[in-house]
Amino acid sequence: TSFHALTSILKTEGLKGIYTGLSAGLLRQATYTTTRLGIYTVLFERLTGADGTPPGFLLKALIGMTAGATGAFVGTPAEVALIRMTADGRLPADQRRGYKNVFNALVRIAREEGVPTLWRGCIPTMARAVVVNAAQLASYSQSKQFLLDSGYFSDNILCHFCASMISGLVTTAASMPVDIVKTRIQNMRMIDGKPEYKNGLDVLLKVVRYEGFFSLWKGFTPYYARLGPHTVLTFIFLEQMNKAYKRLFLSG
């Protein structure tokens, strides 16, 4: 369970273990999230009708896919470092990489394994981002529009909170299978000189065969516990920053 995982980490790695890979997580957000949200916002505004009519759901999903794929490509190096740093504690002592921080990880990966390794798993990462952003960004915009049209909400923080909670739930359910594929490929080992998995489909088949179909959603609770608040804070800050930008720079 989530509680068992938390207590095990605290017992074996201490309080510091909970924040392993924090620098990589911050760099990932600084590259991936800013790129995808920036592209989505610009495309959404460009495709909004002259009368203020927002794009349809399918077009919102397409915009989200484009933004997600681009952001994922930019953020993959930080993602690779994050996956390796957070998985280090589960490896035997003689196999641990011992990266000091995200920049040390990026330099060592490039020097020891080659620059292309920084983009290992780029395709499944982009595939995950396509699913995540199609689900997250489109479901948020659609939920917000539905809440506003209901007449019970106005365009304020309460509306943004409710829409983002719905978005977080939809995104968690949709993205977990591709997230498992991405994570296992980026963290895979070489066995007898061959990679542990051939491709993303091979990961899915092996997980379903050896662990069961519902293992694709293993860890749903902690995943949503992370993604839910993250989604809420992301969209609340994004809405407030957009409003401030329009008020300060576009009001004239």
Secondary structure, DSSP 8 states (H G I E B T S, - for coil): -HHHHHHHHHHHH-HHHHTTTHHHHHHHIIIIIHHHHHHHHHHHHHTS-TTS----HHHHHHHHHHHHHHHHHHHHHHHHHHHHHHHGGGS-GGG-----SHHHHHHHHHHHH-GGGGGTTHHHHHHHHHHHHHHHHHHHHHHHHHHHHHTS--SSHHHHHHHHHHHHHHHHHHHHHHHHHHHHHHT--EETTEES-SSHHHHHHHHHHHH-GGGGGTTHHHHHHHHHHHHHHHHHHHHHHHHHHIIIII--
